Amino acid sequence: MTATADKKRKKEKKKEPVVEQEEKDEDEHPFSIGSHLVVEWAFDKSHRICRVIERMCENPEDEVDESQKRWQYYVHFVDFNRRMDDWVASSQVVELPSKAGPLAKEHEAQRQQLREQQKEADNAAGGEDDEGVRTRRKKTKVEGAGEEDAPLAEAEHDEHEGLDEASLKEHEEVTKVKNIRTIELGRHIMETWYFSPFPKEYFPYGFVDRLYFCEYSLCFFSHRSELVRYQSRGVDPHPPGDEIYRHAGLAMFEVDGAANKEYCQNLCYLAKLFLDHKTLYYDVDPFLFYVLCEYDDRGYHPVGYFSKEKYSDVGYNLACILTLPCYQRKGYGRFIIAFSYELSKKEMKVGSPEKPLSDLGAVSYRSYWAHEVLKVLASSDLTNMSVMDISKQTSIMSDDIITALQYLGLLRYVRNNYIICVPPGILTELQERHPAKGPQVDPEKLHWSPLITDIKGKDKWSIKAKRPDYDAS
């Protein structure tokens, strides 16, 4: 065949009519990604609107008709955080896409209407401020006219801060599907919240129902039998590193990321299952990890942890914080926060957590800052107290103290200056609303000295380097 004839044949082949495929019924399995469903939520058996993010065939190797294949769908529940995303079986579907789609549109229209009403209410409230006396939030609202108003604490602790739209979209694409559904840690089985970059061999098909962790070494396994065989060889019943605190059933271990790299990396893998925007997995050498444990006659059982840089040139005293879900709502998160500031007091520095905080972290910190500020104000005999005075007593950075004062409603803006305004009797009422919760850190039980680094020069975060006065006084 000549080259000319071959070209003619290819040209005729291109002109062959394309047979259009018959349009698929939206209510037939598998449902399209992006379609809406109403499913029975496993948590409380209620019916919830959700959107399909991913789908998976349970029996891809079976030689059966398409209609006989079993499908699971990874869905995002409307009005809920990403941590509630989950796999649902076909049997949990209550309403198919043809009916669920209009319900989702109607629900979104109602949400949009509520947002507009709230915005109108906020704008109306912004015009009713008293002249001469304004809170920091009201001042921002007036100066930033036309911009969406947000509380100062929310603006400073936005979990997506520092991510542009492209980076945020890429992050959500990579982490959109949880690869581990549950983990077993000691006597607890926990449902995970987010994707974590475990080695691919632990989830070869993109998803696995459970991983098994040794609660002492944090080594993880695909099967319980592997964990049992590993522990039968003998494992120290506590984290590596130095025990620096023990009191009232709680112990804290300091673990150096450079000296115990495998443990710290495994801890980061575990933490990422419950933190959305955690980026530290492998380079753990520059960090110290503080692991909080409950202890009994069986050993030390991890409750949570926080990490901090060995040297931070921006004054961070905490890089990442986590309380495991099975130990939440017991005051351990606040205990960990208080412990990080006790270390700062030992270092004679002021400190602040690394931003952005997670949503739960922001709530915990705001509560802690409010309590500590109120405690200092209530115990002081001074009629005039500056933000710097509070900072020196608590080791809390001045910006965070201002955030707490604004949250408590004790910061006023008068004649181009911020002042701390505490009306008579208000401190007792505020202290009742912000009491000390959960276990408390006993500084006398802390046996620790700061890490000596080879960083030379003046430390601007040292309390000795702070000026005696501050604008807000």
Secondary structure, DSSP 8 states (H G I E B T S, - for coil): --HHHHHHHHHHHHTS---------TTSSS--TT-EEEEE-TTTS-EEEEEEEEEEES-TTS---GGG--EEEEEEETTS-GGG-EEEEGGGEEE-HHHHHHHHHHHHHHHHHHHHHHHHHHHHHHTT--SSEE-HHHHHHHHTTTS----HHHHHT-TTTT--HHHHHHHHHHTSS-SEEEEEETTEEEE--S-----GGGSTTS-EEEEEE-TTT--EESSHHHHHHHHHT---SS-SSEEEEEETTEEEEEEETTTSHHHHHHHHHHHHTT-TT---SS--TTEEEEEEEEEETTEEEEEEEEEEESS-TT-EEESEEEE-GGGTTSSHHHHHHHHHHHHHHHHTB-BEE-SS--HHHHHHHHHHHHHHHHHHHHH---S---HHHHHHHH-B-HHHHHHHHHHHT-EEEETTEEEE---TTHHHHHHHHS---S----GGGB----------S--TTBGGGS-S--S--
